[in-house]
């Protein structure tokens, strides 16, 4: 009777339902983001605040036109129409603050609750998990930004039309400003996730972002008369870059929309790369 030697069995790479892919990690982060009630509430508040502030700015613009004594010297002129073009994106500063807080919380809460350990066990290479969370948060923020600016435009038109300040979406730089409102919030979201990963603290990340968006510009304004380089440096702050990205008119000596966008994208890229590097090097 002959016997045959058992051939060695080679384990095949794991495939099928248990295989970790970036698409599955992305889907997991999407579920984690959109199913949390606080996230939905904060996004709704962001939308309402941005639209509400735009309506107030539109009303204030109309008041300046209707009351010559309160308006600029010489009364109404074309500059007021240009000011009206900026109304759809006028709620952006507070929108940035809310989206920054959301992005930091989405990342920082993983460390606060200990969920980061589960995430990194499921995705041991770590980087895909961070990139997936960043992509989901940026996408949601972009959509909220564009919808908020578009809704602000629609709400503001009846108010502006009372003084013949209404305008169409084809007006100079208006549509790009509405779209770039979403771009700003998306880049702010990237920065927020990165800061949350770098500091591993929700409170610390929010405070840091508030300082970068609001405190630093105030300090730069107070110091602007002391040295010329302060004004030059202030133009590179995230808040200044985001303002230029949605601007419908460029003042002399200021960056244009493309330059503002590149500066803000540079901030987001540097922070994200630093977060990726430290995430791979540090213990969870």
C-alpha positions as CSV (number, residue, x, y, z in Angstrom):
1,X,0.0,0.0,0.0
2,X,1.4,3.3,-1.0
3,X,1.2,6.4,1.0
4,X,1.4,10.0,-0.2
5,X,3.0,12.8,1.8
6,X,0.7,15.5,2.9
7,X,1.4,18.7,1.1
8,X,1.9,21.8,3.1
9,X,-1.1,24.2,3.3
10,X,-0.3,27.8,2.5
11,X,-2.6,30.3,4.1
12,X,-4.1,32.6,1.6
13,X,-4.5,36.3,2.2
14,X,-7.7,37.1,4.0
15,X,-10.4,38.2,1.7
16,X,-14.1,38.6,1.8
17,X,-16.2,40.1,4.6
18,X,-13.4,40.2,7.2
19,X,-10.8,42.1,5.0
20,X,-10.0,45.6,6.1
21,X,-10.2,48.0,3.2
22,X,-10.2,51.8,3.1
23,X,-13.8,51.7,1.7
24,X,-14.9,49.8,4.8
25,X,-13.0,52.1,7.1
26,X,-14.6,55.0,5.4
27,X,-18.1,53.5,5.8
28,X,-17.4,52.9,9.5
29,X,-16.4,56.5,10.0
30,X,-19.4,57.7,8.1
31,X,-21.7,55.7,10.4
32,X,-19.9,56.9,13.5
33,X,-20.2,60.5,12.3
34,X,-23.8,60.7,11.1
35,X,-25.4,58.5,13.8
36,X,-24.3,60.6,16.7
37,X,-27.1,63.0,17.7
38,X,-24.8,65.7,18.9
39,X,-23.1,65.8,15.4
40,X,-26.5,66.3,13.7
41,X,-27.5,69.0,16.2
42,X,-24.2,70.9,15.8
43,X,-24.4,70.8,12.0
44,X,-28.0,72.0,12.1
45,X,-27.0,74.8,14.5
46,X,-24.2,75.7,12.1
47,X,-26.6,76.0,9.2
48,X,-29.1,78.1,11.1
49,X,-26.5,80.4,12.6
50,X,-24.9,81.1,9.2
51,X,-28.2,81.7,7.5
52,X,-29.4,83.9,10.3
53,X,-26.3,86.0,10.4
54,X,-26.4,86.5,6.7
55,X,-30.0,87.8,7.0
56,X,-28.9,90.2,9.7
57,X,-26.1,91.5,7.6
58,X,-28.5,91.9,4.7
59,X,-30.8,93.9,6.9
60,X,-27.9,96.0,8.2
61,X,-26.8,96.7,4.6
62,X,-30.4,97.8,3.7
63,X,-30.5,100.1,6.7
64,X,-27.3,101.8,5.6
65,X,-28.8,102.5,2.2
66,X,-32.2,103.7,3.5
67,X,-30.6,106.1,6.1
68,X,-28.1,108.3,4.3
69,X,-26.9,109.8,7.6
70,X,-25.8,106.3,8.8
71,X,-24.2,105.4,5.5
72,X,-20.9,106.3,3.9
73,X,-20.1,109.9,3.0
74,X,-21.9,110.7,-0.2
75,X,-24.6,108.2,0.4
76,X,-25.3,105.1,-1.6
77,X,-23.0,104.1,-4.4
78,X,-21.7,101.1,-6.2
79,X,-19.6,100.0,-3.1
80,X,-22.8,99.1,-1.3
81,X,-23.8,96.7,-4.1
82,X,-20.4,95.1,-3.8
83,X,-21.0,94.8,0.0
84,X,-24.2,93.0,-0.7
85,X,-22.4,90.4,-2.8
86,X,-20.6,89.3,0.4
87,X,-23.8,88.6,2.3
88,X,-24.2,84.9,1.5
89,X,-20.8,84.1,3.1
90,X,-21.1,86.6,5.9
91,X,-21.9,83.9,8.5
92,X,-18.7,82.1,7.8
93,X,-16.6,83.3,10.9
94,X,-19.1,81.7,13.3
95,X,-19.6,78.7,11.0
96,X,-15.8,78.1,11.1
97,X,-15.9,78.1,14.9
98,X,-18.7,75.6,15.1
99,X,-17.2,73.3,12.4
100,X,-13.8,73.5,14.1
101,X,-15.4,72.5,17.4
102,X,-17.2,69.6,15.7
103,X,-14.1,68.3,14.0
104,X,-12.0,68.5,17.2
105,X,-14.7,66.7,19.2
106,X,-15.1,63.9,16.6
107,X,-11.4,63.1,16.9
108,X,-10.7,64.1,20.5
109,X,-13.7,62.1,21.9
110,X,-12.1,58.9,20.5
111,X,-9.3,59.4,23.1
112,X,-11.6,60.7,25.8
113,X,-13.9,57.6,25.6
114,X,-11.1,55.1,24.9
115,X,-12.7,54.2,21.5
116,X,-9.4,55.0,19.8
117,X,-8.1,51.6,21.1
118,X,-10.9,49.7,19.4
119,X,-10.4,51.8,16.2
120,X,-6.6,51.1,16.1
121,X,-7.1,47.4,16.8
122,X,-9.6,47.2,13.8
123,X,-7.2,49.3,11.6
124,X,-3.7,48.5,12.9
125,X,-2.0,50.6,10.2
126,X,-3.7,53.6,11.8
127,X,-3.3,56.0,8.9
128,X,-6.4,54.9,7.0
129,X,-8.6,55.5,10.1
130,X,-7.4,59.0,10.5
131,X,-7.7,59.8,6.8
132,X,-11.2,58.3,6.6
133,X,-12.4,60.4,9.6
134,X,-10.8,63.5,8.0
135,X,-12.5,62.8,4.6
136,X,-15.9,62.2,6.1
137,X,-15.8,65.3,8.3
138,X,-14.5,67.4,5.5
139,X,-17.2,66.2,3.1
140,X,-20.0,66.8,5.6
141,X,-18.6,70.3,6.4
142,X,-18.4,71.2,2.7
143,X,-22.0,70.2,2.0
144,X,-23.2,72.2,5.1
145,X,-21.1,75.2,4.0
146,X,-22.5,75.3,0.5
147,X,-26.1,74.7,1.5
148,X,-25.8,77.4,4.2
149,X,-24.4,80.0,1.8
150,X,-27.0,79.1,-0.8
151,X,-29.8,79.3,1.7
152,X,-28.4,82.6,3.0
153,X,-28.4,84.0,-0.6
154,X,-32.1,83.0,-1.0
155,X,-33.1,84.4,2.4
156,X,-31.2,87.7,1.8
157,X,-32.7,88.5,-1.6
158,X,-36.1,89.7,-0.5
159,X,-34.4,91.9,2.2
160,X,-31.9,93.3,-0.3
161,X,-34.5,93.9,-3.0
162,X,-36.3,96.4,-0.8
163,X,-33.5,98.8,-1.7
164,X,-32.7,97.5,-5.2
165,X,-29.6,95.6,-3.9
166,X,-30.7,92.2,-5.0
167,X,-28.5,90.2,-7.4
168,X,-28.3,86.9,-9.2
169,X,-26.0,84.0,-8.8
170,X,-24.3,85.1,-12.0
171,X,-23.2,88.4,-10.3
172,X,-19.4,89.0,-10.1
173,X,-17.8,86.2,-8.0
174,X,-21.0,85.4,-6.1
175,X,-21.3,81.7,-7.1
176,X,-17.6,81.0,-6.4
177,X,-18.0,82.6,-3.0
178,X,-20.9,80.3,-2.2
179,X,-19.0,77.2,-3.3
180,X,-15.8,78.3,-1.5
181,X,-17.8,78.8,1.7
182,X,-18.0,75.0,1.7
183,X,-14.3,74.7,0.8
184,X,-13.4,76.8,3.8
185,X,-15.4,74.7,6.2
186,X,-14.0,71.5,4.7
187,X,-10.4,72.8,5.2
188,X,-11.3,73.9,8.7
189,X,-12.6,70.4,9.4
190,X,-9.3,68.9,8.2
191,X,-7.4,71.2,10.6
192,X,-9.8,70.3,13.4
193,X,-9.4,66.6,13.1
194,X,-5.6,67.0,12.8
195,X,-5.5,69.2,16.0
196,X,-7.7,66.7,17.8
197,X,-5.3,63.9,16.9
198,X,-2.2,65.9,17.8
199,X,-3.4,67.1,21.2
200,X,-5.6,64.0,22.0
201,X,-7.9,66.3,24.0
202,X,-11.2,67.8,23.1
203,X,-11.0,70.8,25.4
204,X,-7.4,71.5,24.5
205,X,-8.1,71.2,20.8
206,X,-11.1,73.5,20.9
207,X,-9.2,76.2,22.9
208,X,-6.3,76.0,20.5
209,X,-8.5,76.4,17.5
210,X,-10.4,79.3,19.0
211,X,-7.1,81.0,19.7
212,X,-6.0,80.4,16.1
213,X,-9.2,81.7,14.5
214,X,-10.1,84.6,16.8
215,X,-7.4,85.5,19.3
216,X,-4.4,85.6,17.0
217,X,-6.1,88.1,14.6
218,X,-7.0,90.4,17.5
219,X,-3.4,90.3,18.8
220,X,-2.1,91.0,15.3
221,X,-4.5,93.9,15.0
222,X,-3.2,95.4,18.3
223,X,0.4,95.0,17.3
224,X,0.0,96.1,13.7
225,X,1.2,99.6,14.3
226,X,4.5,98.4,15.9
227,X,6.1,96.8,12.9
228,X,5.4,96.3,9.2
229,X,6.1,92.6,9.4
230,X,3.1,92.0,11.7
231,X,0.6,93.0,9.0
232,X,2.4,90.9,6.5
233,X,2.4,87.9,8.8
234,X,-1.3,88.4,9.7
235,X,-2.3,87.9,6.1
236,X,-1.1,84.2,6.5
237,X,-3.4,83.5,9.4
238,X,-6.2,80.9,8.8
239,X,-8.9,83.5,9.4
240,X,-7.4,85.9,6.9
241,X,-6.9,83.2,4.3
242,X,-10.5,82.0,4.6
243,X,-11.8,85.5,4.3
244,X,-9.9,86.0,1.0
245,X,-11.1,82.6,-0.3
246,X,-14.8,83.7,-0.2
247,X,-14.2,87.4,-1.0
248,X,-16.1,88.8,-4.0
249,X,-13.7,91.8,-4.3
250,X,-10.0,92.0,-3.6
251,X,-8.7,95.1,-1.8
252,X,-5.2,96.4,-2.7
253,X,-2.4,94.6,-0.9
254,X,-4.5,91.5,-0.2
255,X,-4.3,88.0,-1.5
256,X,-6.8,86.9,-4.1
257,X,-9.1,83.9,-3.8
258,X,-6.7,81.3,-5.1
259,X,-3.8,82.5,-2.9
260,X,-6.1,82.6,0.1
261,X,-7.2,79.0,-0.7
262,X,-3.6,77.8,-1.1
263,X,-2.6,79.3,2.3
264,X,-5.6,77.7,4.1
265,X,-4.9,74.4,2.3
266,X,-1.3,74.7,3.4
267,X,-2.3,75.0,7.0
268,X,-4.6,71.9,6.7
269,X,-1.9,69.8,4.9
270,X,0.8,70.6,7.4
271,X,-1.4,69.8,10.4
272,X,-2.7,66.6,8.8
273,X,0.8,65.3,7.9
274,X,2.0,66.0,11.5
275,X,-1.0,64.2,12.9
276,X,-0.4,61.1,10.6
277,X,3.3,61.0,11.7
278,X,2.6,61.3,15.4
279,X,-0.3,58.8,15.2
280,X,2.0,56.2,13.9
281,X,4.8,56.9,16.3
282,X,2.9,57.4,19.6
283,X,1.2,54.8,21.7
284,X,-2.6,55.0,21.6
